[in-house]
Amino acid sequence: MNTKTRGHQVRPTKAEVTTAWERIRSAADTGDLQAAALLVALTENKPFLQLPEALGASR
């Protein structure tokens, strides 16, 4: 039987993503301004910062 070993998983699992969202929400609820800003940025699908054109950012 030919079995391949699975490579390193690059993307997080759904459980990890769910846990991360819960932690961000919890921190925002306790008054963490960075967590609140991150929550807003993620829900609006806008990055915190944009890379300059010289660094290869495409718009």
N, CA, C and O atoms as a GROMACS GRO file, in nm:
protein
  236
    1MET      N    1   0.084  -0.117   0.000
    1MET     CA    2   0.000   0.000   0.000
    1MET      C    3   0.089   0.124   0.000
    1MET      O    4   0.179   0.137   0.082
    2ASN      N    5   0.062   0.213  -0.091
    2ASN     CA    6   0.141   0.337  -0.103
    2ASN      C    7   0.076   0.446  -0.018
    2ASN      O    8  -0.033   0.493  -0.050
    3THR      N    9   0.142   0.485   0.089
    3THR     CA   10   0.088   0.590   0.175
    3THR      C   11   0.179   0.711   0.170
    3THR      O   12   0.301   0.700   0.183
    4LYS      N   13   0.117   0.826   0.151
    4LYS     CA   14   0.192   0.950   0.152
    4LYS      C   15   0.177   1.014   0.290
    4LYS      O   16   0.070   1.009   0.351
    5THR      N   17   0.284   1.074   0.335
    5THR     CA   18   0.273   1.150   0.459
    5THR      C   19   0.219   1.287   0.423
    5THR      O   20   0.262   1.349   0.325
    6ARG      N   21   0.128   1.332   0.502
    6ARG     CA   22   0.066   1.461   0.476
    6ARG      C   23   0.162   1.573   0.516
    6ARG      O   24   0.228   1.565   0.620
    7GLY      N   25   0.168   1.676   0.434
    7GLY     CA   26   0.255   1.790   0.463
    7GLY      C   27   0.201   1.878   0.573
    7GLY      O   28   0.090   1.857   0.621
    8HIS      N   29   0.279   1.975   0.611
    8HIS     CA   30   0.240   2.070   0.715
    8HIS      C   31   0.117   2.148   0.671
    8HIS      O   32   0.112   2.199   0.560
    9GLN      N   33   0.018   2.156   0.758
    9GLN     CA   34  -0.104   2.230   0.726
    9GLN      C   35  -0.076   2.378   0.738
    9GLN      O   36  -0.031   2.426   0.842
   10VAL      N   37  -0.103   2.452   0.632
   10VAL     CA   38  -0.073   2.593   0.628
   10VAL      C   39  -0.187   2.675   0.687
   10VAL      O   40  -0.163   2.768   0.764
   11ARG      N   41  -0.308   2.641   0.653
   11ARG     CA   42  -0.424   2.718   0.700
   11ARG      C   43  -0.470   2.668   0.836
   11ARG      O   44  -0.456   2.549   0.867
   12PRO      N   45  -0.523   2.758   0.917
   12PRO     CA   46  -0.574   2.715   1.047
   12PRO      C   47  -0.704   2.636   1.032
   12PRO      O   48  -0.775   2.649   0.933
   13THR      N   49  -0.732   2.554   1.131
   13THR     CA   50  -0.856   2.476   1.128
   13THR      C   51  -0.973   2.566   1.165
   13THR      O   52  -0.953   2.676   1.216
   14LYS      N   53  -1.094   2.520   1.138
   14LYS     CA   54  -1.213   2.599   1.173
   14LYS      C   55  -1.220   2.623   1.323
   14LYS      O   56  -1.260   2.731   1.367
   15ALA      N   57  -1.182   2.524   1.401
   15ALA     CA   58  -1.183   2.538   1.546
   15ALA      C   59  -1.085   2.647   1.591
   15ALA      O   60  -1.116   2.724   1.682
   16GLU      N   61  -0.968   2.653   1.529
   16GLU     CA   62  -0.869   2.754   1.564
   16GLU      C   63  -0.920   2.894   1.528
   16GLU      O   64  -0.900   2.989   1.604
   17VAL      N   65  -0.985   2.906   1.415
   17VAL     CA   66  -1.039   3.036   1.373
   17VAL      C   67  -1.150   3.079   1.468
   17VAL      O   68  -1.156   3.195   1.509
   18THR      N   69  -1.238   2.986   1.504
   18THR     CA   70  -1.346   3.016   1.598
   18THR      C   71  -1.291   3.061   1.732
   18THR      O   72  -1.339   3.158   1.790
   19THR      N   73  -1.190   2.991   1.781
   19THR     CA   74  -1.128   3.027   1.908
   19THR      C   75  -1.063   3.165   1.901
   19THR      O   76  -1.073   3.243   1.995
   20ALA      N   77  -0.997   3.194   1.790
   20ALA     CA   78  -0.933   3.324   1.774
   20ALA      C   79  -1.036   3.437   1.775
   20ALA      O   80  -1.015   3.540   1.840
   21TRP      N   81  -1.147   3.418   1.704
   21TRP     CA   82  -1.253   3.519   1.703
   21TRP      C   83  -1.307   3.539   1.844
   21TRP      O   84  -1.331   3.653   1.884
   22GLU      N   85  -1.328   3.432   1.919
   22GLU     CA   86  -1.379   3.442   2.056
   22GLU      C   87  -1.283   3.520   2.144
   22GLU      O   88  -1.325   3.602   2.226
   23ARG      N   89  -1.154   3.496   2.128
   23ARG     CA   90  -1.054   3.566   2.209
   23ARG      C   91  -1.050   3.715   2.175
   23ARG      O   92  -1.038   3.799   2.264
   24ILE      N   93  -1.062   3.748   2.047
   24ILE     CA   94  -1.063   3.889   2.005
   24ILE      C   95  -1.187   3.958   2.060
   24ILE      O   96  -1.178   4.068   2.114
   25ARG      N   97  -1.303   3.894   2.048
   25ARG     CA   98  -1.427   3.952   2.100
   25ARG      C   99  -1.419   3.972   2.251
   25ARG      O  100  -1.461   4.075   2.304
   26SER      N  101  -1.366   3.872   2.319
   26SER     CA  102  -1.354   3.880   2.465
   26SER      C  103  -1.263   3.995   2.507
   26SER      O  104  -1.295   4.070   2.599
   27ALA      N  105  -1.150   4.009   2.439
   27ALA     CA  106  -1.058   4.118   2.471
   27ALA      C  107  -1.122   4.253   2.440
   27ALA      O  108  -1.105   4.348   2.517
   28ALA      N  109  -1.194   4.263   2.330
   28ALA     CA  110  -1.262   4.389   2.296
   28ALA      C  111  -1.369   4.422   2.400
   28ALA      O  112  -1.386   4.538   2.437
   29ASP      N  113  -1.439   4.320   2.448
   29ASP     CA  114  -1.543   4.340   2.550
   29ASP      C  115  -1.486   4.390   2.682
   29ASP      O  116  -1.554   4.459   2.757
   30THR      N  117  -1.360   4.355   2.710
   30THR     CA  118  -1.298   4.399   2.836
   30THR      C  119  -1.230   4.535   2.822
   30THR      O  120  -1.169   4.583   2.917
   31GLY      N  121  -1.241   4.597   2.704
   31GLY     CA  122  -1.189   4.732   2.686
   31GLY      C  123  -1.056   4.742   2.615
   31GLY      O  124  -0.997   4.850   2.610
   32ASP      N  125  -1.005   4.633   2.560
   32ASP     CA  126  -0.878   4.636   2.487
   32ASP      C  127  -0.901   4.708   2.354
   32ASP      O  128  -0.969   4.658   2.265
   33LEU      N  129  -0.842   4.829   2.342
   33LEU     CA  130  -0.864   4.909   2.222
   33LEU      C  131  -0.806   4.844   2.096
   33LEU      O  132  -0.865   4.854   1.988
   34GLN      N  133  -0.691   4.779   2.109
   34GLN     CA  134  -0.633   4.713   1.992
   34GLN      C  135  -0.721   4.599   1.944
   34GLN      O  136  -0.737   4.579   1.824
   35ALA      N  137  -0.779   4.524   2.037
   35ALA     CA  138  -0.868   4.415   2.000
   35ALA      C  139  -0.994   4.470   1.934
   35ALA      O  140  -1.044   4.412   1.838
   36ALA      N  141  -1.045   4.580   1.986
   36ALA     CA  142  -1.164   4.642   1.927
   36ALA      C  143  -1.134   4.691   1.786
   36ALA      O  144  -1.216   4.673   1.695
   37ALA      N  145  -1.018   4.752   1.767
   37ALA     CA  146  -0.979   4.799   1.634
   37ALA      C  147  -0.960   4.682   1.538
   37ALA      O  148  -1.000   4.688   1.422
   38LEU      N  149  -0.899   4.576   1.588
   38LEU     CA  150  -0.880   4.457   1.505
   38LEU      C  151  -1.014   4.398   1.465
   38LEU      O  152  -1.032   4.358   1.350
   39LEU      N  153  -1.106   4.391   1.556
   39LEU     CA  154  -1.239   4.338   1.529
   39LEU      C  155  -1.309   4.420   1.421
   39LEU      O  156  -1.369   4.365   1.329
   40VAL      N  157  -1.302   4.551   1.432
   40VAL     CA  158  -1.363   4.639   1.332
   40VAL      C  159  -1.296   4.617   1.196
   40VAL      O  160  -1.364   4.603   1.095
   41ALA      N  161  -1.164   4.616   1.195
   41ALA     CA  162  -1.091   4.600   1.069
   41ALA      C  163  -1.122   4.465   1.003
   41ALA      O  164  -1.139   4.458   0.881
   42LEU      N  165  -1.129   4.360   1.082
   42LEU     CA  166  -1.157   4.228   1.025
   42LEU      C  167  -1.300   4.217   0.974
   42LEU      O  168  -1.323   4.156   0.870
   43THR      N  169  -1.394   4.275   1.045
   43THR     CA  170  -1.533   4.265   1.001
   43THR      C  171  -1.561   4.354   0.880
   43THR      O  172  -1.652   4.325   0.802
   44GLU      N  173  -1.483   4.461   0.865
   44GLU     CA  174  -1.499   4.547   0.747
   44GLU      C  175  -1.410   4.501   0.632
   44GLU      O  176  -1.414   4.558   0.523
   45ASN      N  177  -1.331   4.398   0.657
   45ASN     CA  178  -1.242   4.341   0.556
   45ASN      C  179  -1.144   4.445   0.502
   45ASN      O  180  -1.115   4.450   0.382
   46LYS      N  181  -1.093   4.527   0.593
   46LYS     CA  182  -0.995   4.628   0.556
   46LYS      C  183  -0.866   4.602   0.634
   46LYS      O  184  -0.871   4.576   0.754
   47PRO      N  185  -0.752   4.608   0.568
   47PRO     CA  186  -0.625   4.586   0.639
   47PRO      C  187  -0.592   4.706   0.729
   47PRO      O  188  -0.640   4.817   0.708
   48PHE      N  189  -0.509   4.680   0.831
   48PHE     CA  190  -0.466   4.786   0.920
   48PHE      C  191  -0.375   4.884   0.848
   48PHE      O  192  -0.385   5.005   0.869
   49LEU      N  193  -0.287   4.833   0.765
   49LEU     CA  194  -0.194   4.919   0.696
   49LEU      C  195  -0.176   4.870   0.554
   49LEU      O  196  -0.197   4.752   0.523
   50GLN      N  197  -0.136   4.960   0.469
   50GLN     CA  198  -0.112   4.924   0.331
   50GLN      C  199   0.037   4.938   0.303
   50GLN      O  200   0.101   5.033   0.347
   51LEU      N  201   0.090   4.841   0.230
   51LEU     CA  202   0.231   4.846   0.196
   51LEU      C  203   0.253   4.946   0.083
   51LEU      O  204   0.170   4.958  -0.006
   52PRO      N  205   0.364   5.018   0.086
   52PRO     CA  206   0.396   5.110  -0.022
   52PRO      C  207   0.414   5.034  -0.153
   52PRO      O  208   0.449   4.916  -0.153
   53GLU      N  209   0.392   5.100  -0.262
   53GLU     CA  210   0.407   5.039  -0.394
   53GLU      C  211   0.546   4.979  -0.414
   53GLU      O  212   0.560   4.876  -0.480
   54ALA      N  213   0.647   5.042  -0.357
   54ALA     CA  214   0.784   4.995  -0.373
   54ALA      C  215   0.804   4.856  -0.314
   54ALA      O  216   0.896   4.784  -0.355
   55LEU      N  217   0.720   4.817  -0.219
   55LEU     CA  218   0.734   4.686  -0.157
   55LEU      C  219   0.650   4.579  -0.229
   55LEU      O  220   0.643   4.465  -0.184
   56GLY      N  221   0.590   4.616  -0.339
   56GLY     CA  222   0.519   4.517  -0.419
   56GLY      C  223   0.372   4.503  -0.387
   56GLY      O  224   0.311   4.403  -0.424
   57ALA      N  225   0.313   4.597  -0.319
   57ALA     CA  226   0.171   4.590  -0.289
   57ALA      C  227   0.092   4.621  -0.415
   57ALA      O  228   0.122   4.716  -0.487
   58SER      N  229  -0.008   4.541  -0.440
   58SER     CA  230  -0.095   4.567  -0.555
   58SER      C  231  -0.232   4.611  -0.505
   58SER      O  232  -0.280   4.563  -0.402
   59ARG      N  233  -0.292   4.701  -0.576
   59ARG     CA  234  -0.424   4.753  -0.533
   59ARG      C  235  -0.532   4.700  -0.619
   59ARG      O  236  -0.649   4.733  -0.598
   0.00000   0.00000   0.00000
